[in-house]
Amino acid sequence: MPEFLRLSHTNEALQTLLRALPEGNPSAETIETADALDRILAEDVRAPNPLPEFTRSTVDGYAVRARDTFGVSELLPGYLTLSGEVPMGTHPGFAVTPGSCALIHTGGMLPDGADAVVMIENTQMISGEVPHGRSQGGAGTTADEHTDPVPAPKIEIGRAVAEGENVLRIGEDVAADQVVLKTGKLVRPAEIGGCMALGILQLRVAIKPIIGIISSGDEVISPNECPRMGQVRDVNSYSLAALIKKAGGKPKTYGIVPDNLEMMKAVALRAINECAAVIITAGSSASSRDMTDEAISSLGLPGVLVHGVNVRPGKPTILAVCNGKAVIGLPGNPVSALVIAGLFVVPMIEKLLGLNIPHPHPYIMARLTMNVPSQAGREDWITVKLIDNEKWDKRNKDKTCFLAEPIFGKSNLIFSLSAADGLVRIPPDATGVSAGEIVEVVLI
């Protein structure tokens, strides 16, 4: 195998891979909405009805005609007659007339005639009293003849409200037949709740692409075996399978292939026929025993697109597309394999799923605790541990709430990555990062 002739930058290499993959809608399946968390929608979701379906209150208070409250204040309150209480879960059965109001709770249906709600904290109930000018009895009458029934209570209003205040009108959230979720949308808890509010109990989602994983090397054995001198347990098949699941794919392992070209070709051919994409870990370094490039080239056209990425860790990465399917050769070292998989495998799976907006990587800004050298022209990713910054003061904007402490270790030390909270990228045009600089930490 010749040495790398040209090293591609990571973004250039990624775009080369993604552009070579065929466009088109992913295969879809129908599943229960309640089971759709973290799935990708395969078709638009339309509202079968408006939401809300009736005008309702957003607060506890009194349903009123807004015009009956105009001009009132705490110093000059207004008074409305309480005409009843709105029952929850059903039509009120009465109307709010001029000068009256109705007790209503959050989510209750506004009675006819009402167009706003006064919050309960801006009101108080006053005992019933005989209306001014009403007769209270006199000569020639009996008490029963002239005693009026106890009038309805009065509600003192201490704040004016505008029409529509504290109210959700019909269709204010969603109009009937509106596209509420678009194809390629990631389903989160909010989307599940919204669909349930509309009575949408099933969704069409992209089928999880099956991603084949091939581990290679005479020295690699299964984790349940006891290694002899010179042997190592298979790490990458399991860490990569976990990463694929998290990215939305379905991993399928093909075991450990020894350093034999014909065996590698046979296993790789079976994997590419059964899977949407294939990952081959180890065997991608430029050495006399490297078979990955030749094995991939035998799987179909256009074949290898990139062999060598200008990044550390992960320089000997191979990116290929064979008969419309991605094949990625990863370094054998566990840290390198996971870092490169995050850069290339995850975006590839997102394209296969039809994700319309790539899932953003969460990150925070932190202050580096020590100098980190880097080679100019090469993109470096370093692992860091986050430490609380005891000197942080949110009023002092030149400080951050976290310190980023580099974890220095070789790319085959898996627990160096396990101990890390994130990765810091050093761009190719830099020769390192100085202690005290603010850096972007991609959380892992």
N, C-alpha and C positions, 0 to 999 in steps of 0.2 A: 504493500500500500504506500503510495507516495505521500510525502508530507503535505500539509495544507498549502495550496497554491494561493488562495485568497480567503481571507477571513471577513465574513459579513458582519455588519453591526446588527444588534438584536432587532431593532424595529424594521430594518430593511429585510432581514431574514424572515421575520414573522409575516410581513406583507407579501413576500415572495411565496410563502407557503399558502396563505389564505387566498391569494388571487388564483392559485393553481387548483384550488378545490372547486368543484362544480357548484353553481348556484342552484337554488330550488328549495321548495318547501320540504321540511322534514316529514317523515312518516308520523302519523298521529294516532292517538287512541282516546277513547272516552273513559273518564274516571269520575269517581265521586268528588264533588267539590271539597268535601271535608278532608280528602286525601291528597289534595293538589298542592300542598305546601312545597315551595322551591321547584315546582315544575314550570315549564315554558308553554305559554298558550300557543296553540296551533291554528286558531281562528279567532276572529273578533267576537267579543261578547256584547250583545245588545240587551238593553233593558226591556223586559216584556211589559213593564208598566212603569208609571212615574213613581218617584220616591222623593218625598212621602206621597202616599196615595190620598191623604186628607190633610187639611191645614191643621197644624198642631202647635202646642206651646213648647217653648224651649226652656221654660222656667216654672217654678211654683209661684202662683200669684192669682191675679184676677183678670179674667177676660173682659175687655171693655170696648166701647166705641172710642177710637182715639180722639175724636172731636170733643167728646165729653170731658177730656182731661186737659184740653188746651188752656193755658194760662194758670194752671194750679202750680203750687210750690209748697215747700215746708211752711213758709210764713203765711201763705194764702191757700190752704188745702181745699180740695173739692170733696163732695160727698155723693156717693152713688148707692142706690138700693141694691142689696144682695138678692138676686133672683133665684139662686140655687147653686148646686155644686155639680161640676161635670163628672160623670162617672167614667172611670178608666175602662178602656176596652170596648166601648160602645158609643153610639150616637147620643149626644146630650139630651135630645128630646124636648128642648125648649130653646127660645131665642133670647138674645140680649137686646133689649129695647132701649130707646133714649132714656138716659138717667139711671140705667141699671148696670149691673155687672154680675159675673159668675165666678165662683171659686174654681180654679183649675190647677191641675198638677202637671209636672213635666211629662210631655208626651201625650197629654190629653187633647181631644179633638175640640177645636174652637166651635162654640155654638154659632148658629146663624145670627147675623147682625154684628158680631164682634170682629174686630180687625187688628187688635193689639192686645198685649198682656202687660199689666203693671206688676213688677216684681213684688213679692209679698213683703219684703223688707221696707218697701216704700209705702206701706199701707198700715192701717190698724182698724180693727172692728169696733164700732160704737153700738151701745145697747139701743134696742128699738125704742122709738118715741112716737107720741101721737102727732101726726102732721099738723103744721101750723094752720089755724082757722077751723080745724075739725071740732064739732060740738062735743063737749064732755058731759052732757046731761043738763036738765033744767026742770022748771015747774011743769007738772002734768005729765011727767014721764017717769018710767021706772028705770032702775039701774040697768036691767037687762035690755030695755029698749034702746038706751042711748050709750051703752058702753061698747066702743069699737073694739074689734079684735086687735091683739098686739101686732103692730106693724113689723114688717121685715127689718132686719138690722141694717144699719148704714155702714158703709165702708169709707173711711177717710183716705183720700188719695193725696200723697205728698209730693208727687212728681208727675209731670206730663209725659206722655209717650206719643211717638209718631206712629202713623199707620204702618203695620207690618213689624213693629218692634217686638222682639222676643217671640217671634212667630216663624215657623217654617211653612211656606206655602206649598201647595201641590206642585210636584215636579221641580222644586227649588234645588234639590240635590241632583236628581237625574230626571231627564225627560223621557217619556215613553219612546222606545225604539232608538234611543241614543246609544252610540258605541261607548261603553263604559270601560272596556279593557281591550287593548289592541293586540293583534297577533304578534308574538315574540316577547310579550310581557312576562316578567318573572312573577310568579304568584307568591305573595307574602301573606302574613296574617290579615292585613287590612283588605286585600283583595278577596280572601275567603269570606270575611265578614260582610263585605259589600255584596257579594253574590248571594249570600244567605238572606240578606235583607230584601233582595229582589226575587227570592224564591228560585234561584238558579242552582239546582242540586247536582248538575253534572257539567263537566268542562271537557273540551277537546284540547289535549296537550300533546307536545312532541314526545314521541317515544324515546326513552333514554338510549343513546347510541352505545352499542357494545364496543368496548375498547380492549383489544387483545394486548396482553402483556407477556413478553418473552424475556426470560432471564438467561444469560449465557455465561459460560466460563467453566473450565475443568475444575477450578478451585471452589466453585459455589455449590453448597449443599442445602437441603431443606432445613428449616429452623428446628424441626423435631429430631434431627440427627445430631450425634456427638461429633464435632469436627476433629479430624486428625491434624497434625502439624501441617501448615500450609493451606488448610481449608477454611472457608468462612461461610457462615450461614447467610441465606438469601434474605436480604433486607428490602431491596428495591421493589420486588413484586408486591409486597404488602404495603409499603408506604405509598407507592404509586397507585395501588388499588384504592386506598383510602382517599387520596387526592382526586382520583377520577370520580368516585362516588360524590365527594363534596362538590365537584364541578358540575354534576348532573349527569354523568355517564354511568355505564354499567360495566365494571371490569370483568374480564375473562382471562384467567391465567393459563398459560400453556407450558408450565413447568420450567425446568432448567435444561438448557440445551448445551452439550459439551462443545468444545472448540473444534467443530467439524463442519466444514462448509456445506456438504450435501445434506447433513441433518438440519442445519440452520435453514437452508433453502426450503426443505420439505415442511418444516414446522411453520416458517413464515408464510408459505403459500397457503397452508391450511388456515392460518389465522386471518389472512387478508380475505379469504373467501367466506369466512364466517363472521367477520367483524366489520364495523364501520371505519375503524382505524386501528393501527397496530403500533405498539411501542416496543422497541428492543432495547433492553438495558444491558450495559457492558458491551465490550467488543467494538466500541466506536472510537477507541484511541488509535492513533497512528502508530501501529506496531506491526511486526512481521506476522502476527497471528490474527490480525483484524480481518474479520470476514463480513462485517455488517454491511459495508458499502456494496460489496459484490452480491451478497444475498438480496439486498433491497433492489439492486439494479435488475435482478432476474424476475421481479414481481410484476413488471409492467411499465408502461410509459406514462409521463415523461421520465420517471425515475428520480434519481438524486438531484435536488435543486440547490442545496446548500450543504457543504461539508466543511465545517469549521466556522465558529461564531466568535467574534472578537469580544469575549466576555470571560471573566473569571469569577467563580468556577464554571466550567462547562465548555471550554474551548472546542473539544472534539465532537460537538453535536452534529447530527445528520438530520436534515429535513428533506422529505421526499413525498411525492404524490405518484402513486402507481395505479393506473386505470381508475382514476377518480377518487382514490382513497389515500388518506394521509398515512405515512409511515415515518416514525420519528425514532432515531437512534440516540439514546441518552448515554452519558458517561456512566461507568459502573460505580463510582464513588457515591455513597448515599446522599451527601449534602449537595454535590454537583447535580445529581439526578433530580432531586426535589426542586432545587432552584430553577433549573432549566425547564422542568415540567411546568412550573408556575408561569414561566415566560412564554412557552410554546404550546404545551398540551392543553392547558386550561382555555386559552383563546380558541384553539382548534375545536374543542368540545362545544364551546359557546356558539361557534358558527354552525356546527352540525345540528344544534338544537334550534337554530333560527332566532337566537336572542337578539332583539333589535338594538339594544344598548348594552355594550359589554358591562358585566358586573364590576363596579368600581372596587378597587382594593382599598380597604380602610387604612388610613395612615395618621400619624401625629407628628408634630414638629418637636424636636428635642435638641439639647445642646450636647455635642460630642465631648467626651471626657479626655481624649488623648489624640495625638496625631496618628493619622492612618495614611501611609504612603500608597501610591498607585502608579502604574505605568502609563505614561501618556499614550493616547491612541487606543486604549483598551478600557472597556466598561467593566468595572469591578462591583461585586455585590458582597458586602460584609455583614456578618451577623452581629447583632447588638442586644444587650440586655438593658431594659429600661429601669431607671432608679428614680425614686421621688427626689425632686430638687427642693431641699429644705429651705433654700434661700429664695425660692420663688415667691413673688408677690404680684398678684394679678394687676395691681396698679402700676407696676413697672413693666412696660411693654417690651423691654429688651431682654427679659428673662423668660424662661419656659418652665413649665411645671414638671418636666422630666429631663433627666440626663440620659444620654445614650452611651453605654460602656461597651466598646468592641469586645467580641469574643474571638480570640485568635485561635485558629485550629486548622488542621489539614482537612481536605475535602472528603476524607473517608471516615471522619469522626462524627457519627450520627448524633451523639449526645451533645455535640457543640451546637447543633441546630435545635435540638430539643430544649436546651437551656436558654435559647434566644427568644426574645419577644418580637423581633422584627429584623428587617433587612434594610440596609442603607445603600443606595446606588451612588457610585462615584462615576461620573460621566467620562467618556473617552478624552475630552479636552482638558481634563484636570490631572495633575500629578499627585493628587492626594487631598486630604481634608485635614485642616488644622484643629487642634484642641480648642474648644470654645465656640466653634462654628455651629450655627443652627442647621440641622439636617432633617430631611424628610425620612421618617421611619415607616416603611411598609409593614404593617402588622401581619404576623403569621400565626 
